[in-house]
Amino acid sequence: MSRECAMLLPRVCAALADPRQPGSDDTCLEKMLDWFRELAAGEPTVKLLQDNPCLTEFFTSMLALPEPNPSVLAFTLRLAGTIAALEGCFQHLQQQKLLARLFGEDGPLNSIVWEDASVRSGWVEGVQSMLQHQPALHFMCNGGGLDVIFTLQGDPSLFVASAASRLLVHMLTLSVGPEMTVPLNAKDCSWPPCAQMIIKHIEDSLQSSSASHIKQSLKLLTILFGSCQAPWTKVLWLGIAKQVEFFLTEDSVQAQHMLADLLLNMARSPVFHDAEGNFWASVTSALEHLTPVQAGPLAVGILRLRQCPQDVRIQALTVLLQPMDCILRAASQPLEYAGLLDESVSDPSAVESLLSSKSSCANLLCQTLAHLEELLSVTCLPVDLPYASLLHSVLTILQFCNGLLIPASPLGSKISQILIGCFRVQRSALDALAALSDRKCCDTVIGSLFDILLAYLESPNTSPTVLKKSFQATSKWLAHLPGMSFFKNQGQTEKTLQDVFLVLQKRLCSPCWEVRDSSLEFLTNLIECLRDQDEFRQSLLSSEVPKLTENLLEDPESYVRASAVTAMGHLAFVTYFFAPESPVTGNQYNKENTMAKLQEILSTDPEGFPRRAVMSIFTMWLEESCTGQLEETEQFVSRVIQTAEHDLDWEVKLGCLELVQVFCIHMFCQFGLPECPYAPVSPAVSSSNHQDEPLRTFCRTNLFSFLFRSLCDCDKPVGQKACDILLALKSHFCRSSVIDSQGSGDLSAEHSIPWLQRTLRQGSLAQNFPTDGGNGVDFQDPESMMLALRTIDLEELHDALNKCSDHVEKSPQSLLEDILATVATTEENEADCY
């Protein structure tokens, strides 16, 4: 602790303990706790209390108050626990008889202030912090603290109740320790005294008639098995297994969802991976007795496990697939898709009952589809899913939802009535459909898949959010178009693409801006995925889509204009590389025309989103080397810099800096220099004229003017990016760190570099930064810029830019001063700073 802080701390403690003061800001108190945690970690001895006796005086003063401020008392308890976590400080506080008054029966436990939830929360957190060593554990167990924690498990405040359960888990693991010898059964286990008390409490609660006590213990066990994987947890399970299994078949407790969470946490623990014992039998029983909604999360968790008995995995898969199986059966589909499961191992009655109910049908299907999407996202799934049948089932759900399917079975009719127009199920089904695109499915269903997707894209009843999901699913499946046997027939490919573009043309003219925006995003995704496919390019360029996209550059909604910019940029990329002389498009959508339109948007659009999109497209063009020859690229970059450097949107300037960074790499590659901007230049390369040419190019494009101006930008990310680029250029052009200081100094003065350095040190406070040669700095002169790179301390500027703007205010001294200022404010003058 610094001398200044040591002098301020007694005043802070006295002010906090003064009942006449209104109290301090909770944020300041939280920061003060963080500071003391750092102090305790840096000086883990009793010296912290010995050097600062004001801390024990503060604790004594707070305990003496008849009605202390609840928030300050909660802070006091947490602070005491943080300090008592050091064993030496714990002994010191115990000798002062403070611990019993803080955390024992003589403290806040029996006062009226205990009714405040923040005080109870502070007490629990203080005890949790303190319990880092055995003396503290013995103090709590022998002083009646355990009974208090048991009571707090049922606290009306969920935060306090949850913290109490976590505290008991911490005490149990601390009491048992890592070196306990594990016996063969629970009866032979000799638990330490504290652990014995906690385990007895758990067992008694599980056997009680109180549903709330049972749920509290189940929650505690769930936290324990989720955080601790020690061998002794298996012994604990053996003692409670029968009671847990009883709850699986007993409806009166209503804790089935908690049982599923408990068993899943246990299944993830290596302790239970072997097939011995009764654990996996309990999992099987849970999958059998829990409702489909309750068992779903357990089933999907089991299916993700690498180590699991095969019979349990099969049963989990059965639980997951039952709703999808019932959908296929209800739709009376052809025999090959009659069902996913064998009726001899699956009783569908419970699922059919849920699907027949309006209150549960959508919930069950949304949960099942979300679980399927989760499994499909796993790279190496330890179980094989029937992808073709799943695909057919998902398509059937989508047909139910928009009335495309007229089922023959009574169950199918009921499901159809419930699902018609159900946006929630439509969204979930389309997400699952998109995820299935990455899996090998039967190609025979692809035709109907695109028919269903097109029906959703065309329907006026499709909501904007469902339409967006439909576009996403369509683009995912079309991205796999080249590998599908269904599309080996060129005529089939052309027909599908033409149908898609006809729908897209309609949607691009929608009166709803969200629909126009989603349509443009869809077009961009298609171009990114299929731009190298001849059939796709021909269908796109022969449609009205490019013209409609160009029209949307003038859309009244800025989000749409931004998406139109992105789509036009990708469209120009296609015509530049793949169809430069297309008889369909002519010159209308070539790069030059598009570039002129986008530069006009960059100069004139009043909203930031379209201008940012222009910068992203220009950067993409440069990365893909489609900005023309070297001279054309130089002119292009110069025009962009000239426009963007005066933009008031910092993200536009940041985008321009990213373009500059790509341009630098592009130039170095053109002249055979290392591509990496941070790679030093070898003497052989630097001695040639090749190194001078990029420098002259950068000067001609006003690159240095823009970079040095950006160092003084009022938005820090802009200055940081500019400094990174200048440091990279310095590593290229300034090979030698040994510079003639006198000669360099004379030249620097001649070129006004000292003035530039002084201006840069002012940062965002610099006024009227000249970039036109004012004050003698010529940013287009290679010699001047080389001197600037050599002499200006860019490393110092980099450090300054990367410092937090509040690095001074975040210091402990400033924090203590803030607390003094806050508590000194009288209640009548107190203002809400938020």
Buried (B, 14 or more C-beta within 10 A) or exposed (E): BEEEBEEBBBBBBBBBBBEEBBBBBEEBBEBBBEBBBEBBEEEBEBEBBEEBEBBBBBBBBBBEBEEBBBBBBBBBBBBBBBBBBBBBBBBBBBEEEBBBBBBBEBBBBEBEBBEBBBBBBBBBBBBBBBBBBBBBBEBBBEBEBBEBBBEBBBBEBEEBBBBBBBBBBBBBBBBBEEEBEEEEEBEEBEBBEBBBBBBEBBBEBBEEEEEEBBBBBBBBBBBBBBEBBBEBBBBBBBBBBEBBBEBBEBEEBEBBBBBBBBBBBBBBBEBBBEEEBBBBBBBBBBBBBBBBBBBBBBBBBBBBBEEBBEEBBEBBBBBBBBBBBBBBBBBBBEEEBBBBBEEEEBEBEBBBEBBBBEEBBBBBBBBBBBBBBBBBEEEEEEBEBBBBBBBBBBBBBBBBBBBBBEBEEEBBEBBBEBBEEBBBBBBBBBBBBBBBBEEEBEBEBBEEBBBBBBBBBBBEEBBBBBBBBBBBBBBBBBBBBBEBEBBEEEEBBBEBBBBBBBBBBBBBEBEEBBBBBBBBBBBBBBBEBBBEBEBBBBBBBBBBBBEBBBEBBEBEBBBBBBBBBBBBBBBBBBBBBBBEEBEBBEEEBBBEBBBEBBBEBBBEBEBBBBBBBBBBBBBBBBBEEBBBEBEEBBBBBBBBBBBBBEBEBBBBBBBBBBBBBBBBBBBBEBBEBBEEBEEEBEEEBBEEEBBBBBBBBBBBBBBBBBBBBBBBBEBBBBBBBBBBBBBBBBBBBBBEEEEEEEEBBEBBEEBBBEBBBEBBBEBEEBEEBBBEBEEBBBBBBBEBBBBBBBBBEBEEBBEBBEEEEEEEEEBBBBBBBBBBEBBBBEEEEEEEEE
